[in-house]
């Protein structure tokens, strides 16, 4: 929740960031998509035994990397519901090309 909250704060405050008197961000929805991806990648990287140690009694971590990414996405959507639909459309357009690439490469490896 803290990671998603920090990124929501950054998304909401991004028009105020300036470099040499010029705005650093344009306020486009694509910037918010990059913020969400950055939060998910950061959560994925931090959800490791070396950074977040929560023992389950068997020597492993209770926080799985994929679960950390889903948690960030859920909390981000809960904290910023106004942007969920635009982000959904952007991810759908990205997935169209990703699916083509994935299935072409999988089909080429099947014998």
BAPA-690768 format. One record per atom (N, C-alpha, C, O, CB): x, y, z. Coordinates in steps of 0.02 Angstrom, whole numbers, padded with zeros to 5 digits, always signed. Glycine has a CB too. Layout:
XYZ;...
//
This chain:
+00042-00059+00000;+00000+00000+00000;+00044+00062+00000;+00028+00112-00033;-00047+00000+00061;+00098+00060+00036;+00143+00118+00040;+00175+00134-00027;+00181+00192-00045;+00196+00107+00091;+00195+00082-00064;+00226+00092-00129;+00175+00121-00178;+00191+00168-00215;+00254+00027-00156;+00115+00094-00179;+00063+00120-00224;+00044+00191-00204;+00034+00233-00248;+00000+00074-00222;+00040+00204-00140;+00023+00272-00117;+00076+00322-00137;+00060+00379-00155;+00014+00273-00042;+00139+00302-00133;+00193+00347-00153;+00189+00363-00227;+00200+00420-00248;+00261+00317-00137;+00174+00313-00268;+00170+00325-00340;+00107+00365-00358;+00109+00404-00406;+00171+00260-00377;+00053+00355-00322;-00007+00397-00333;+00009+00469-00317;-00011+00515-00353;-00067+00372-00290;+00046+00481-00263;+00066+00549-00245;+00109+00579-00301;+00099+00637-00320;+00105+00549-00179;+00156+00540-00327;+00198+00565-00382;+00158+00581-00444;+00171+00630-00479;+00253+00515-00398;+00109+00538-00459;+00068+00550-00519;+00027+00613-00511;+00021+00653-00558;+00021+00490-00532;-00001+00623-00453;-00043+00682-00441;-00002+00746-00439;-00027+00800-00457;-00082+00675-00377;+00060+00742-00416;+00102+00801-00409;+00148+00813-00468;+00187+00861-00467;+00142+00795-00346;+00145+00771-00519;+00193+00777-00574;+00189+00843-00613;+00240+00864-00639;+00183+00721-00622;+00131+00876-00618;+00132+00941-00653;+00173+00995-00618;+00192+01044-00649;+00061+00966-00662;+00187+00985-00554;+00225+01035-00516;+00300+01028-00522;+00337+01073-00503;+00206+01031-00443;+00324+00971-00548;+00396+00961-00556;+00421+01004-00614;+00396+01001-00670;+00412+00886-00569;+00472+01043-00599;+00502+01086-00651;+00577+01077-00651;+00608+01063-00600;+00483+01160-00640;+00606+01086-00710;+00678+01085-00718;+00696+01148-00756;+00675+01159-00812;+00703+01020-00757;+00736+01190-00723;+00756+01255-00752;+00695+01297-00771;+00695+01332-00822;+00801+01244-00814;+00643+01294-00730;+00584+01334-00742;+00535+01305-00792;+00481+01333-00803;+00604+01401-00765;+00553+01250-00824;+00509+01218-00873;+00478+01156-00842;+00511+01120-00803;+00549+01199-00937;+00414+01142-00857;+00383+01081-00829;+00418+01018-00856;+00432+01013-00916;+00308+01079-00847;+00431+00971-00812;+00466+00910-00830;+00418+00859-00861;+00438+00822-00906;+00500+00880-00769;+00356+00857-00837;+00306+00811-00862;+00252+00850-00899;+00238+00907-00883;+00275+00769-00805;+00222+00818-00949;+00170+00852-00989;+00100+00839-00964;+00054+00875-00983;+00175+00830-01061;+00091+00789-00921;+00025+00773-00895;-00014+00725-00940;-00074+00716-00930;-00014+00836-00887;+00019+00694-00987;-00013+00646-01032;-00028+00581-00995;+00008+00564-00947;+00031+00633-01094;-00079+00544-01016;-00095+00480-00983;-00039+00428-00991;-00034+00383-00949;-00160+00452-01011;+00002+00435-01042;+00056+00387-01051;+00107+00392-00995;+00139+00343-00978;+00091+00399-01118;+00114+00451-00966;+00159+00459-00909;+00134+00419-00849;+00173+00388-00813;+00167+00533-00890;+00068+00419-00840;+00039+00381-00785;+00050+00306-00796;+00062+00269-00749;-00035+00396-00777;+00045+00284-00858;+00059+00214-00875;+00130+00196-00856;+00142+00142-00829;+00047+00201-00950;+00177+00240-00871;+00247+00228-00853;+00257+00226-00777;+00297+00187-00752;+00292+00281-00883;+00220+00268-00740;+00225+00268-00667;+00199+00202-00639;+00228+00173-00593;+00185+00326-00638;+00143+00177-00667;+00115+00113-00644;+00164+00056-00659;+00175+00012-00617;+00047+00099-00677;+00193+00056-00718;+00242+00004-00736;+00303+00008-00690;+00330-00043-00670;+00264+00011-00809;+00325+00068-00675;+00383+00077-00631;+00367+00051-00561;+00409+00019-00529;+00405+00151-00628;+00307+00065-00536;+00288+00041-00469;+00285-00035-00468;+00306-00067-00420;+00220+00071-00449;+00258-00064-00522;+00254-00138-00526;+00323-00169-00529;+00336-00219-00496;+00212-00159-00586;+00368-00140-00569;+00436-00167-00574;+00474-00160-00508;+00512-00204-00488;+00474-00131-00629;+00463-00104-00474;+00495-00094-00409;+00470-00145-00358;+00509-00172-00320;+00484-00023-00384;+00404-00157-00357;+00376-00206-00311;+00402-00276-00328;+00417-00315-00282;+00299-00206-00315;+00408-00291-00392;+00434-00357-00412;+00506-00365-00390;+00526-00419-00368;+00429-00365-00488;+00545-00313-00396;+00615-00317-00375;+00624-00319-00300;+00670-00352-00276;+00652-00258-00403;+00581-00285-00263;+00588-00284-00190;+00559-00345-00156;+00578-00360-00099;+00555-00222-00163;+00515-00381-00190;+00484-00440-00160;+00532-00499-00164;+00521-00547-00202;+00416-00457-00195;+00584-00496-00126;+00635-00547-00126;+00655-00560-00054;+00647-00517-00011;+00697-00526-00170;+00682-00618-00041;+00702-00635+00027;+00755-00587+00054;+00759-00578+00115;+00728-00706+00030;+00794-00558+00011;+00848-00515+00034;+00822-00447+00057;+00853-00415+00100;+00898-00506-00021;+00766-00423+00029;+00741-00357+00047;+00683-00359+00097;+00683-00323+00146;+00719-00321-00016;+00635-00402+00084;+00577-00408+00129;+00578-00478+00158;+00562-00526+00124;+00510-00393+00091;+00596-00483+00221;+00602-00549+00252;+00541-00559+00296;+00533-00527+00348;+00668-00555+00293;+00498-00604+00275;+00440-00624+00314;+00439-00700+00311;+00416-00730+00262;+00372-00593+00286;+00464-00732+00362;+00472-00804+00360;+00405-00839+00368;+00363-00817+00408;+00521-00827+00414;+00395-00892+00331;+00334-00931+00337;+00347-00996+00375;+00305-01040+00376;+00306-00947+00268;+00405-01002+00407;+00421-01061+00445;+00457-01113+00405;+00484-01161+00434;+00360-01090+00474;+00459-01106+00340;+00492-01155+00297;+00553-01125+00261;+00580-01156+00216;+00443-01182+00246;+00574-01067+00282;+00633-01037+00253;+00620-00994+00192;+00667-00968+00163;+00682-01089+00236;+00558-00986+00172;+00541-00946+00113;+00506-00881+00133;+00489-00871+00191;+00498-00985+00065;+00496-00840+00085;+00463-00776+00098;+00388-00783+00088;+00365-00822+00046;+00490-00722+00051;+00350-00746+00127;+00277-00746+00120;+00254-00702+00062;+00198-00709+00038;+00244-00723+00184;+00297-00657+00040;+00279-00610-00013;+00306-00634-00079;+00366-00629-00092;+00306-00539+00003;+00263-00659-00121;+00282-00684-00187;+00288-00625-00234;+00251-00576-00227;+00231-00736-00213;+00333-00628-00282;+00345-00572-00328;+00283-00555-00368;+00266-00496-00375;+00402-00589-00375;+00248-00605-00394;+00188-00591-00434;+00133-00562-00392;+00096-00518-00415;+00164-00655-00468;+00127-00585-00330;+00077-00558-00285;+00091-00485-00268;+00045-00445-00259;+00073-00600-00220;+00154-00467-00263;+00173-00397-00250;+00151-00352-00307;+00127-00297-00295;+00249-00391-00238;+00159-00376-00369;+00139-00336-00427;+00063-00328-00428;+00038-00273-00440;+00163-00369-00493;+00027-00381-00415;-00047-00378-00414;-00070-00332-00358;-00117-00293-00367;-00077-00448-00406;-00037-00335-00301;-00055-00292-00245;-00045-00219-00261;-00088-00177-00243;-00015-00310-00184;+00009-00202-00293;+00021-00132-00313;-00033-00109-00362;-00059-00053-00356;+00091-00124-00345;-00051-00151-00410;-00102-00133-00458;-00170-00123-00426;-00206-00076-00443;-00107-00186-00513;-00188-00167-00379;-00253-00161-00345;-00256-00098-00303;-00305-00061-00306;-00266-00223-00301;-00204-00085-00264;-00204-00026-00222;-00200+00038-00263;-00230+00089-00245;-00146-00028-00173;-00164+00036-00319;-00161+00095-00363;-00231+00109-00391;-00251+00167-00394;-00111+00083-00420;-00266+00057-00412;-00333+00066-00439;-00381+00091-00385;-00426+00131-00399;-00359+00001-00468;-00372+00069-00323;-00415+00091-00268;-00401+00164-00250;-00448+00201-00232;-00406+00047-00207;-00339+00185-00254;-00321+00254-00235;-00332+00304-00291;-00340+00364-00279;-00249+00256-00214;-00335+00280-00353;-00343+00326-00410;-00392+00295-00460;-00371+00277-00516;-00275+00341-00444;-00456+00289-00442;-00504+00255-00486;-00520+00294-00550;-00544+00264-00598;-00568+00244-00448;-00506+00358-00551;-00522+00398-00611;-00479+00379-00671;-00499+00392-00728;-00514+00471-00596;-00422+00350-00659;-00376+00336-00714;-00377+00263-00735;-00339+00244-00780;-00307+00356-00695;-00417+00222-00703;-00416+00150-00717;-00436+00134-00789;-00404+00093-00821;-00462+00114-00668;-00487+00167-00814;-00511+00151-00881;-00461+00171-00935;-00451+00134-00983;-00578+00185-00894;-00430+00229-00928;-00381+00249-00979;-00320+00203-00977;-00292+00187-01029;-00360+00321-00968;-00299+00183-00917;-00242+00136-00912;-00260+00068-00940;-00219+00035-00971;-00220+00129-00839;-00323+00047-00930;-00345-00017-00957;-00341-00018-01033;-00320-00067-01063;-00417-00033-00934;-00361+00037-01064;-00358+00041-01137;-00286+00042-01162;-00271+00012-01214;-00396+00104-01162;-00242+00076-01126;-00172+00077-01147;-00139+00009-01140;-00102-00013-01184;-00133+00129-01107;-00154-00026-01085;-00126-00093-01076;-00155-00141-01128;-00119-00186-01151;-00141-00119-01005;-00218-00133-01147;-00249-00176-01198;-00214-00167-01265;-00202-00216-01301;-00324-00161-01205;-00197-00105-01283;-00163-00094-01347;-00092-00122-01345;-00068-00147-01396;-00162-00019-01364;-00059-00118-01288;+00007-00147-01282;+00003-00224-01285;+00045-00256-01317;+00041-00125-01216;-00047-00252-01253;-00054-00325-01252;-00068-00353-01322;-00048-00409-01336;-00110-00346-01203;-00101-00315-01364;-00114-00338-01432;-00049-00354-01468;-00042-00407-01498;-00154-00285-01472;-00001-00309-01465;+00063-00321-01497;+00104-00373-01459;+00140-00412-01489;+00102-00256-01502;+00099-00372-01393;+00135-00422-01353;+00110-00492-01367;+00150-00539-01370;+00128-00406-01279;+00044-00501-01375;+00016-00567-01389;+00038-00591-01458;+00055-00650-01466;-00061-00564-01385;+00038-00547-01506;+00062-00567-01573;+00134-00591-01570;+00151-00643-01597;+00056-00508-01622;+00176-00553-01536;+00247-00571-01530;+00254-00637-01493;+00293-00680-01514;+00285-00516-01493;+00218-00645-01438;+00223-00706-01397;+00201-00767-01436;+00237-00817-01437;+00180-00698-01334;+00143-00764-01468;+00117-00823-01502;+00156-00840-01566;+00161-00898-01585;+00044-00814-01518;+00183-00790-01599;+00225-00804-01657;+00288-00841-01635;+00309-00889-01668;+00243-00739-01694;+00319-00819-01581;+00380-00852-01557;+00366-00920-01528;+00406-00966-01537;+00415-00809-01506;+00310-00928-01494;+00292-00995-01469;+00277-01042-01526;+00297-01100-01524;+00232-00990-01421;+00243-01018-01578;+00227-01060-01635;+00288-01081-01674;+00291-01135-01702;+00179-01024-01681;+00338-01038-01675;+00399-01054-01711;+00441-01107-01675;+00482-01141-01707;+00441-00991-01722;+00431-01115-01611;+00471-01164-01573;+00437-01231-01567;+00469-01280-01546;+00485-01138-01504;+00374-01236-01584;+00338-01300-01580;+00358-01343-01639;+00357-01320-01696;+00260-01289-01578;+00375-01405-01625;+00395-01451-01679;+00340-01500-01694;+00348-01542-01738;+00460-01488-01661;
//
